[in-house]
């Protein structure tokens, strides 16, 4: 059940660290873009609190926001830390209720795009992402995680049914 009732919805993983101006920047960007259903951003990955404090980062992640067809293989949208228009997120069906798998954020972006929602990227590092080998997305089954996303393409109505079936077989085979 989706209980958010404000204009915007901002999920945030408990082990990430927001820049002090993150929310303000997201909201300002969303207000300038009434055509956008969700905004993501760049982030910097770190391993330990000491690394974060010292400004040592493992990598920078800079999603492009598309093209959508690539999202069946790679997350072109960003992290769970994104600002959604609540009504657009709700209309697209929000998060699925699967347990024991990861990539729920990526799957939600795909659902939103399939529903006609535009997803854009704030081109700045607005938060810090704790990247650990023991992180949930790295310890869960990679095939099951990816399958969450790929299944959203099975019912995508913008491609003919025969191509939809071929895409499903290709994608599941590639990841298996």
C-alpha positions as CSV (number, residue, x, y, z in Angstrom):
1,X,0.0,0.0,0.0
2,X,1.4,3.4,-1.0
3,X,0.8,5.9,1.7
4,X,2.6,9.0,0.5
5,X,0.2,11.9,0.1
6,X,2.4,14.9,-0.5
7,X,3.1,16.4,-3.9
8,X,6.5,14.6,-4.0
9,X,7.9,11.3,-2.8
10,X,11.6,10.9,-1.9
11,X,12.8,7.4,-0.9
12,X,16.2,7.3,0.7
13,X,18.3,4.3,1.7
14,X,19.3,4.3,5.3
15,X,23.0,3.8,4.7
16,X,23.4,6.7,2.2
17,X,24.3,10.2,3.1
18,X,22.5,13.3,1.7
19,X,24.3,16.5,0.9
20,X,22.8,19.3,3.0
21,X,21.1,20.9,0.0
22,X,19.9,17.6,-1.7
23,X,16.1,18.0,-1.0
24,X,16.2,21.7,-1.8
25,X,18.0,21.1,-5.1
26,X,15.6,18.2,-6.1
27,X,12.5,20.2,-5.3
28,X,13.7,23.3,-7.2
29,X,14.6,21.2,-10.2
30,X,11.2,19.5,-10.1
31,X,9.3,22.8,-9.9
32,X,11.2,24.0,-13.0
33,X,10.2,20.8,-14.9
34,X,6.5,20.2,-14.8
35,X,6.9,17.6,-17.6
36,X,9.1,15.4,-15.4
37,X,7.6,12.5,-13.4
38,X,10.9,11.7,-11.5
39,X,14.3,13.2,-11.0
40,X,17.5,11.3,-10.1
41,X,21.0,12.6,-9.7
42,X,24.6,11.7,-9.7
43,X,26.2,10.2,-6.6
44,X,29.7,9.5,-5.2
45,X,30.3,6.0,-3.8
46,X,32.3,5.5,-0.6
47,X,33.2,2.4,1.5
48,X,33.7,3.7,5.0
49,X,32.7,6.8,7.0
50,X,36.4,7.7,7.2
51,X,36.6,7.6,3.4
52,X,33.6,9.9,3.2
53,X,35.1,12.3,5.7
54,X,38.4,12.3,3.8
55,X,36.7,12.8,0.4
56,X,37.9,9.4,-0.9
57,X,35.5,7.9,-3.3
58,X,35.3,4.5,-5.0
59,X,33.6,5.8,-8.1
60,X,31.1,8.4,-9.4
61,X,27.8,7.3,-10.8
62,X,26.3,9.6,-13.5
63,X,23.1,8.1,-14.9
64,X,22.0,9.5,-18.3
65,X,18.2,9.0,-17.9
66,X,17.9,7.0,-21.1
67,X,17.5,5.9,-23.7
68,X,14.8,3.8,-22.3
69,X,15.3,0.6,-24.3
70,X,18.8,0.3,-22.7
71,X,17.2,0.1,-19.3
72,X,16.3,-3.6,-20.0
73,X,20.0,-4.3,-19.6
74,X,21.5,-1.4,-17.5
75,X,20.1,1.0,-15.0
76,X,20.3,4.2,-17.0
77,X,18.1,6.1,-14.5
78,X,19.9,6.1,-11.1
79,X,19.5,5.1,-7.5
80,X,16.5,4.7,-5.3
81,X,17.3,8.2,-4.0
82,X,15.1,10.1,-6.5
83,X,12.3,12.6,-6.3
84,X,9.0,11.4,-7.7
85,X,5.8,13.2,-8.3
86,X,3.6,11.2,-6.0
87,X,0.7,10.9,-8.3
88,X,2.9,9.7,-11.3
89,X,4.6,7.1,-9.1
90,X,1.2,5.9,-7.8
91,X,-0.3,5.8,-11.3
92,X,2.6,3.7,-12.6
93,X,2.1,1.2,-9.8
94,X,4.9,2.2,-7.5
95,X,7.2,-0.5,-6.1
96,X,6.5,-4.2,-6.5
97,X,6.3,-6.3,-3.3
98,X,8.9,-8.9,-4.1
99,X,11.2,-9.8,-1.2
100,X,14.7,-11.2,-1.3
101,X,15.7,-9.5,-4.4
102,X,17.1,-6.1,-5.2
103,X,16.7,-3.5,-8.1
104,X,13.2,-2.4,-7.0
105,X,14.2,1.2,-7.8
106,X,15.3,0.3,-11.3
107,X,12.1,-1.7,-11.9
108,X,10.0,1.3,-10.6
109,X,11.8,3.6,-13.1
110,X,11.0,1.2,-15.9
111,X,7.4,1.0,-14.9
112,X,7.2,4.8,-14.7
113,X,8.7,5.2,-18.2
114,X,6.3,2.6,-19.6
115,X,3.4,4.6,-18.1
116,X,4.6,7.6,-20.1
117,X,6.5,9.3,-17.3
118,X,9.6,11.3,-18.1
119,X,12.7,10.6,-15.9
120,X,15.4,13.2,-15.9
121,X,18.7,13.6,-14.0
122,X,20.1,16.5,-12.0
123,X,23.7,16.7,-13.2
124,X,25.3,17.0,-9.8
125,X,26.3,14.6,-6.9
126,X,23.5,15.2,-4.4
127,X,24.3,12.3,-2.1
128,X,26.9,9.8,-1.2
129,X,26.2,6.1,-1.7
130,X,27.7,3.5,0.7
131,X,29.1,0.7,-1.5
132,X,30.0,-2.4,0.4
133,X,30.6,-6.0,-0.7
134,X,27.9,-7.0,1.8
135,X,25.3,-4.6,0.3
136,X,21.9,-6.1,-0.4
137,X,22.2,-5.8,-4.2
138,X,25.5,-7.6,-4.1
139,X,24.6,-10.5,-1.9
140,X,21.2,-11.3,-3.5
141,X,20.9,-13.5,-6.7
142,X,22.0,-11.4,-9.7
143,X,19.6,-13.3,-12.1
144,X,16.6,-12.8,-9.8
145,X,17.5,-9.1,-9.3
146,X,17.7,-8.5,-13.1
147,X,14.6,-10.6,-13.8
148,X,12.6,-8.0,-11.7
149,X,13.5,-5.4,-14.3
150,X,13.3,-7.5,-17.4
151,X,9.8,-8.8,-16.6
152,X,8.5,-5.2,-17.0
153,X,9.4,-5.4,-20.7
154,X,7.2,-8.5,-21.3
155,X,4.1,-6.4,-21.2
156,X,5.5,-3.3,-22.9
157,X,2.8,-2.4,-25.4
158,X,4.9,-0.2,-27.6
159,X,6.5,-3.2,-29.4
160,X,4.7,-5.9,-31.4
161,X,3.9,-9.1,-29.4
162,X,6.3,-11.2,-31.5
163,X,9.2,-8.8,-30.8
164,X,8.1,-8.7,-27.1
165,X,8.5,-12.4,-26.9
166,X,11.9,-12.3,-28.7
167,X,13.1,-9.6,-26.4
168,X,12.0,-11.6,-23.3
169,X,13.8,-14.7,-24.6
170,X,16.9,-12.7,-25.5
171,X,17.1,-10.9,-22.2
172,X,16.5,-13.8,-19.9
173,X,19.0,-15.9,-21.9
174,X,21.6,-13.2,-21.7
175,X,21.3,-13.0,-17.9
176,X,21.0,-16.7,-17.3
